[in-house]
Amino acid sequence: MAILKFRVYLEEDDAVYRDIAIKHTQTFVHLHYAILKSFEFDSKHAATFFRSNENWQRGREITFEKYDKEYVAPPLFMEETPISNEIKNTNQKFIYQYDFEKNWVFLVELINVSKEENAKLEYPVITRKEGIGPQQYGIKSLLGDKFTDIEEKYDLTETASGFGEEGDEENDAEESFDDDNTDDEL
């Protein structure tokens, strides 16, 4: 059974991507959920794929459900469409759009086709993560949820020892040296 490996880029930053391996018989709905899982997004919003070309132009739509909008051609449905049906060449591209209000856009590119299936893996599987993905509902820090723990542990407030205003008399007195004694002690 053929295994397809897709690289899923964040549209704004191609340094942030996930590689997903999936069986060619699985449907676009499997790829949809794998993308959401790989970027740690929930599955509460509308989504659609577009078959694309080398220039990332949107072609035939493969949608989660029929939405209240005009379609150029009747859409295919993720649940019913095997991925292999939409692979037209060895470097096939798709555009994945999630949450039409926030307009998350991902570029999906076929990067490898393998005949070897790993019996130990449950497909689809995330095979590689590069870069810190965006947070779906806000800004993700490098430390994530652990930052609050660090703040509490070290009490990073301005009244804590070592955190004062520049030019404080107390700090200036501690940093001054007695010039007369330094030469004698050396």
Secondary structure, DSSP 8 states (H G I E B T S, - for coil): --EEEEEEEETTEEEEEEEEEEETTSBHHHHHHHHHHHTT--S-S-EEEEEE-TT--EEEEEESS--SS--SS--EEGGG-BGGGG--STT-EEEEEE-TTTTEEEEEEEEEEES---TTS-SSEEEEEES---BTTB---SSTTHHHHHHHHHT--TTSTT---TT-HHHHHHH---HHHHHHH-
